Amino acid sequence: MLNAPEASQTGRSVMAAIVIVVTLILQVSVANRLPLPGGVQPDLVLLAVVALALVSGSMTGMVTGFLAGLAADIIPPSDHTLGRYALVYCLIGYLCGIASAEMDRQSVVPFFAVAAGALAGTVLYAVTGMILGDPRAEWSTVARMVPLQVVYDVIASPFMVWAVLRVTRRYERGERSRGDRFSVPAARYRAMSGRGGNL
């Protein structure tokens, strides 16, 4: 049973990877095609990274954020400097993971935390664009697009939080049921080992 923690961590990593892959597909095939005012779409990948970080902690948030960001940098339309999303998502995942210890998953706090993470990620992405000299990251453009981006992310955040929490709870229930299936009750163990008194 010494390998149980590794298997459990591996299962969580696989679950996080599946969430990110599905979110990337939804981002490219659905969210990026939405004809929303201002030409801005919600960043579902950022929301998924924030939600996973709040559920799983800073290390998972950081690694998941980096890998999700790297995938977002590569998947078309990749019209920006390679590594920007990886840097932003990694930092946001780490910071939200640190804050996860203060979160109550049964309350509305995670929804506000995801909204705050979306705001921080959007602003950080715009700032890195200014530093790297991205012509689309001029102050006038950023001042017009960032508020819209945040509004769309806030609107989409309850759905992403609900989906991630549902997936993680289902995974945790499955882990507990598998563990219970192979566990032996104490009374039965005493009986089997000859310490049951009358047996």
Beta strands, then each sheet from edge to edge (+ up, - down):
end
